[in-house]
Amino acid sequence: MKAIELIEKSDIFSKLQKLFPEFVESAKTITVIPWQESFQIADKNPEIVDAMDFYAMLYKNKIISQEEYERQINELFAQAKGYISRTEGISFIKEREISFRSPKPKITYVIHEIGHIHYEEPDPVWSATYGGGELLMQLALFQNYTTDDASIRHYHFIIHNASILPKNTAKEIAEAIIEKTKLPCYPSLHAIALFSGAIPNGLWEQLKTKKLEEIYDKLNDSRWEEIDVTYSQIRMFLTNIVDGLRYRDDFSIAFAKALGLIKECPVCGRLICVCD
């Protein structure tokens, strides 16, 4: 079986074809292989997840009340020893193969595994859990933002650059945002974050060390140039932008547009498409 067979009957297939045609073409070349027990090595308390799914099904079908559902879930959490994890799918990038625990996996699981192979990226860069490119795709498919393969690859490119040259990448991101948005602050990632209401981890400690506490509320001060920006701070800044899109945060939308992560719909002209 090819991966295309798992997505072509989905409700979002037409949108996938429209926004991510290259992704769909990749799905035609990816093979779905049988699930093996060895794929489950990362599982931790998977039976708890099974039980949670069971009670969710009962509640959805009105067999149990919300009170009973919540009581059962709380008891399951109390029984678990450590974290809870159940591997739902796996991908092999070089072999262009994917596999799923369920014979009928959720469309989100299928997209996740195809994405690993299509973009040739590991979880830290692709997975929505880490604020990766998958989150952009989800925003396009389920919240009507306009983005595409090129935008996601560009986002991955920014992430890779940040891991190699954090200082240069932070400056490029900041300058792009200031140029496009005209924010009244210095082109520093930290200054922009503060302007939008976020406080970067470790910023205050660095300001104190360099005796620059006074610029905390002087966002146009050129001394922001002296404040270092780490890879983890860049990732958090980018994740906050992409995650903020889910809540239609104005700053997140403006910053994402400035960085080329989202664009205007060619038909209705809006960043959040209203064509459907």
BAFIMI-34617 format. One record per atom (N, C-alpha, C): x, y, z. Coordinates in steps of 0.1 Angstrom, whole numbers, plus 2048, in hexadecimal, padded with zeros to 3 digits. Example, Ala and Ser with C-alpha at 12.3 -4.5 7.8 and 13.67 -1.06 7.14 Angstrom:
BEGIN
8847C784E
87B7D384E
8847DF84E
8807EA847
8897F5847
88180084F
//
This chain:
BEGIN
8087F4800
800800800
80980D800
8048177F9
80B8237F9
80482D802
80C837808
806840812
7FB84880C
7FB84B7FF
7F08527F9
7E284C7FC
7E283F7FD
7D5838800
7CF83B80D
7D8840816
7D3843824
7CE851825
7D285A81B
7CD86881C
7C386C812
7C2864807
7BA8697FC
7AB8697FF
7A7861809
79886180D
79586A819
79F87181D
79E87A828
796887824
78F88D82E
78889A82C
7918A5828
79E8A482C
7A78AF829
7B08AC81C
7AD8A2815
7B589E80A
7B58A97FF
7AA8AF7FC
7A98B97F2
7B28C67F6
7B28C9803
7BA8D4808
7C98D0807
7CC8C480A
7DA8BF808
7DF8C17FA
7D68BD7F1
7DA8BE7E3
7DC8CC7DE
7D38D57E4
7D48E37E0
7E08EA7E6
7E38E87F2
7EE8EF7F9
7FB8E87F9
7FB8DB7F9
8078D37FA
8088C87EF
8078CC7E2
8078C27D8
8148B97D8
81F8BF7DB
82C8B77DC
82B8AC7E7
8258B07F2
8238A67FD
81A89B7F8
81089E7F1
8078937EC
80E88A7E2
8178907D9
81E8887D0
82887F7D7
82E8847E2
83787B7EA
82F86F7F0
8238727F4
81B8677FA
81985C7F1
81985F7E4
8178547DA
82384B7D9
82F84F7DE
83B8477DD
83F8417EA
8388447F5
83B83E802
833832805
83A827809
83481A80C
83081981A
82481481D
81F81182A
82280282D
82A7FF837
82E7F283B
8277ED847
8267E0849
81F7DB855
8267DF862
81E7E186C
8227E587A
82A7D9880
8357DC887
83D7D288E
83E7D689C
83F7CC8A5
8417CE8B3
84D7D68B6
8577D58AE
8647DC8B1
8627EC8AF
8577F08A8
8557FE8A7
8508058B3
84C7FC8BD
8468018CA
8508048D5
85D8048D2
8678058DC
8668118E5
86081C8E0
85F8298E8
8528298F0
84A81E8EF
83D81E8F7
84081F906
83782690D
83882691B
829827920
82581D927
81781C92C
80D81D921
80F816916
80681790A
7F881290E
7F7809917
7E980491B
7E180F921
7E7819927
7E082492D
7DA82C921
7E182E916
7DC83590B
7D082D905
7D1820904
7C78178FF
7BA819908
7BC81A914
7B081B91D
7AA82991C
7B283391A
7AD841918
7A584290C
7AA83B901
7A283B8F4
7958348F6
7958298FE
789822901
77E82B908
782832912
77983A91A
775846911
77E84B909
77A856900
76F8528F6
7708458F1
7668408E8
75983F8F0
75983A8FC
74C838904
746846906
74E850909
74885D90C
7438638FF
74A8628F4
7468678E7
7388618E3
7368558E6
72A84E8E2
71F84F8ED
7228578F8
71885A902
71584E90A
71F84490C
71C838914
72083B922
729845924
72C849932
72B858932
72A85E93E
72886C940
736873940
73688093F
74388793F
74A88694D
742885957
747883965
74E876966
74886B961
74E85E961
75A85D958
75986494D
765864944
77186A94B
76F876951
77A87D957
77F875963
77686E96A
77B866976
78485B971
780854966
788849961
79584E95C
796859955
7A285E950
7AC86295B
7A6868966
7AF86C971
7B4860978
7AC855979
7B184997F
7BC842976
7BB843969
7C583E960
7D2845962
7D2853963
7DE85B965
7E4857972
7DC85497D
7E185198A
7E8843989
7E483A981
7EA82D980
7F782D978
7F983696F
805837967
81183996F
81C83296C
829834972
83283B968
834848969
83C84F960
833855955
83A85994A
83285F93F
82B854936
82185992E
819850926
81C853918
81E848910
82284A902
81E83D8FB
81883F8EF
8158338E6
8198378D8
8228308D2
8268338C4
81B8308BB
81683A8B3
80B8378AA
81083589B
81D83A899
82283888B
83183A88B
837836880
84583787F
849839870
85484086E
858842860
86783F85E
86A83B852
87883784F
87B840842
88384B845
88585583A
88C84F82E
897848830
89F843825
89883881D
890830824
88982581E
87C82A818
87883681C
86B83C817
85F83281B
85F82E828
85582582D
84F82B83A
84282883C
83C82C848
83382084D
83082185A
828816860
81F81C86B
81481586E
80B81A878
80680F881
80481288D
7FF808897
7F1803893
7E980D88F
7DB80A88B
7DA80887C
7D17FF878
7CF7FD869
7C8809863
7C181186C
7BA81D867
7BF82986F
7CC82D86D
7D1838875
7CA846873
7CB84E87D
7C585C87B
7CD863870
7C686C869
7CC87385E
7D887C863
7D788186F
7E2889875
7EF880877
7ED87387B
7F986A87C
7FF86886E
7F6866864
7FB863857
80386F851
7FE87B853
80488784E
812889855
812886862
81E88786A
82A87E864
826872862
83186885D
83586B84E
82B86E846
82E872838
83787E838
834888841
83C894842
84B892845
84D88884E
85B885851
863881844
85D87A83B
86387582F
863880825
858887823
857891818
86189C81B
8628A1827
86C8AC82B
8798A782F
87A89A831
887894836
88C89B843
88389C84C
8878A3859
88389A865
88B89B870
88889487C
87D89B884
87989588F
86F89C897
8728AA89C
87E8AD8A1
8808BB8A6
87E8C689B
87F8C288E
87D8CC884
86F8CB87E
8698BF87D
85C8BD876
8518BD880
8528B688B
8468B3893
8408C0899
8338C089A
82B8CB8A0
82E8CB8AF
8318C08B5
8348C08C3
83F8C98C7
8498CB8BE
8548D38C0
8538E18B9
8478E48B4
8458F08AD
84B8F089F
84C8E4899
8528E288C
8488E5880
84D8E2874
8458E5868
8388DF868
8368D386E
8298CC86E
81E8D5874
8228DE87D
8188E7883
8128F1879
81B8F5870
8178FE865
80D8F785C
8108EA859
8078E3850
7F98E1857
7F98DE864
7ED8DC86B
7E58E986B
7EB8F586C
7E590186C
7DE90485E
7E58FF854
7DF901846
7D38F8844
7D58EB848
7CA8E1846
7BE8E384F
7C08E785B
7B58E7865
7B08F5869
7B9900866
7B590D86A
7B591785F
7B7912853
7B691A847
7C0925845
7CC92384B
7D792C848
7DC92883A
7E2932833
7E892E825
7F792D827
7FB921825
80991E825
80B91281B
81890E818
81A90480E
8278FD811
82B8F4808
8388ED80A
8448F680B
844900802
84F909802
851911810
845914816
84591B823
84A91282E
84690682D
84B8FC838
8598F9836
85E8F882A
86C8F5828
87490282C
86F90D82A
87691A82E
87791A83E
86C916844
86C916853
87690C858
877900852
8818F6855
8908FC853
891904848
89E90A845
8A2914850
89991B855
89B925860
8A091D86C
89991286F
89C90A87B
8AA90587A
8AE8FF86E
8BB8FA86C
8C690586E
8C3910868
8CD91B868
8CF920877
8C492087E
8C592488C
8CE91B894
8CE90E891
8D6904899
8E5906895
8E890B88A
8F690D885
8FB91B888
8F3925885
8F8933887
8EC93B88E
8EB93889B
8E093F8A2
8E094E8A2
8EC9548A3
8EC9638A4
8E8969896
8ED96388B
8EA96987E
8DB96687B
8D695A87E
8C895787B
8BF960883
8C2962890
8B996A898
8B9978892
8C497E88E
8C498B888
8BC98B87B
8BD981873
8B6980866
8A7980869
8A3978873
894977876
88F98587B
89798B884
89399888A
8929A387F
89C9A3877
89C9AD86C
8909AC862
88D99F85F
88299C856
8759A185D
87399E869
8679A2870
8659B1871
8709B8875
8709C7876
86D9CD869
8749C885E
8729CE851
8649CD84C
85D9C184F
8509BF84A
8459C5853
8479C5860
83D9C9869
83E9D886E
84B9DD86C
84D9EB871
84C9ED880
84E9E2888
84D9E4896
8579EE89B
8539F68A5
85CA008AA
8659FB8B5
86D9F18B1
8779EC8BA
8849E88B2
88F9E68B9
89B9E28B3
89A9D48AD
8A19D18A2
8A09C489C
8A89B98A4
8A29B68AF
8A89AC8B8
89D9A28BB
89F9958BB
89598B8BD
88F98D8CB
8989918D5
8939928E2
88A99F8E4
88E9AA8DD
8869B68DE
8789B38D7
8789AC8CC
86C9A98C5
8639A08CE
8699978D4
86198E8DD
85B9968E8
86299E8EF
85D9A78F9
8529B08F4
8539B58E9
8499BE8E3
83C9B78E1
83D9AA8DD
8319A28DB
82B99B8E8
83299E8F3
82D999900
83398C905
83E9878FE
84597B903
85297F90A
855977914
86297991B
86B96D918
87696F910
87F96490D
88695E919
88795191A
88E94B925
89D94F926
8A1952932
8AF956934
8B2965930
8A896C92B
8AB97A927
8AF983933
8A798293D
8AA98B949
8B798994F
8BB97C950
8C8979956
8D397E94D
8D297E940
8DC983937
8DD992938
8D1999939
8D19A793B
8D89AB948
8D69A4952
8DD9A795F
8EC9A595E
8F099A958
8FE997957
9059A294F
8FF9A7945
9059B193C
9019BF941
8FA9C094D
8F79CD953
8EF9D6949
8E59CF942
8DD9D6938
8CE9D593C
8CB9D4948
8BD9D394D
8B59DE948
8BB9EA946
8B39F6942
8AD9F5934
8B29EC92C
8AD9EC91E
8A19E291D
89D9DC929
8929D3929
8859D9923
8839E6927
8779ED922
87B9F8918
8879F7912
88BA00907
88E9F88FB
8839F48F5
8849EA8EA
88A9EF8DD
88C9FC8DC
893A028D0
8A1A058D3
8A7A018DE
8B5A038E2
8BE9FA8DA
8C8A008D4
8D29F88CC
8DA9EF8D4
8DA9F08E1
8E29E78E9
8DC9D98E9
8D09D78E4
8CB9CA8E3
8D49C18DA
8DC9C88D2
8E69C08CA
8F09B88D2
8F29BD8DF
8FC9B68E7
8F69A98EE
8E99A78ED
8E399C8F4
8E39908EA
8E99858EF
8EA9798E7
8DC9728E6
8DB96B8DB
8CF9638D9
8D39548D6
8CE94B8DD
8D193D8DC
8C89368D2
8CC92A8CE
8C49228C5
8B691E8CC
8B791B8D9
8AA9178E0
8A19238E0
8A692F8E2
89E93B8E2
89893E8D5
89F93B8CA
89A93D8BD
88E9338BA
8919278BE
88691D8BD
87A9208C4
87B9268D1
8709298D8
8699358D2
87093F8CC
86A94A8C6
8629458BA
86893C8B2
8619378A6
85492F8AA
8569268B4
84B91E8B9
8409278BE
8439328C5
83893B8CA
8319418BE
8389448B4
83194A8A8
8279408A2
82C93489F
82492A898
8199268A1
81C9238AE
81191F8B7
80792A8B9
80B9378B9
8029428BA
7F89438AF
7FC93E8A3
7F393E898
7E693789B
7E792D8A3
7DB9248A6
7D192D8AD
7D59378B4
7CC9408BC
7CA94D8B5
7CF94E8A8
7CD95A8A0
7D39668A7
7DE9648AE
7E596F8B4
7EA9798AA
7E89868AB
7EB9908A1
7FA99089F
8029908A9
8119908A8
8169848A0
8119788A4
81596C89E
81296C88F
80697188B
80297287D
80C97C876
80E98787C
817991875
82598C874
82A98587E
83898087D
839974874
82F96C874
82F96086A
82F96585C
82796F859
82697484C
83397B848
839982851
84698884E
85197E84B
850973851
85B96884F
85795F844
84C96183D
848959832
84394B836
83E94A842
83893D846
82A93C842
822947841
81594783C
814952832
80A951829
80895A81E
7FA95D81C
7F7967814
7E996A811
7E3960806
7D795C808
7D09537FF
7CF95A7F1
7D39537E7
7D395A7D9
7C595D7D4
7BB9577DB
7AD9597D7
7A69647DF
7A59627EC
79E96B7F5
7A79767FA
7B59747F9
7BE97F7FD
7C197F80C
7BC976814
7BD976822
7C796C827
7CD96E832
7D7965838
7D095983D
7C495B842
7BC94F847
7B194E83C
7B2944834
7A9943828
79A94182C
791948825
783948827
77C94381A
78493C811
77E938804
77492C806
777923810
76E917811
76191B817
//
